[in-house]
């Protein structure tokens, strides 16, 4: 029995094969620092308030969830400022999908502070 010579693949072979979808794990995901910056900037623009910084960052299937601490009300002395945590949802392209105020509290009260409206 004679074997047929091995045929080299050409481009037409590649075109005939259906492409498999790219696995979720290999899709390009925005870097954590970029997502944090995008979330912070969006919250500042939407609330019109000054941000203290990013307080949490969590990857999710379709992007990132970013927690941003914002000064809601400046007072004198500053130890009586009212702060809030806003949660921003950022997609894999860096676009804002949604945001909400999650907590409001006095500066320095930490986890003991009461949740606000």
Secondary structure, DSSP 8 states (H G I E B T S, - for coil): ----------HHHHHHS------GGGS----HHHHHHHHHHHHHHHH-S-EEEEEEEEEETTEEEEEEEEEEE--SSGGG-EEEEEEEEEETTS-EEEEEEEEEEETT-GGGS----
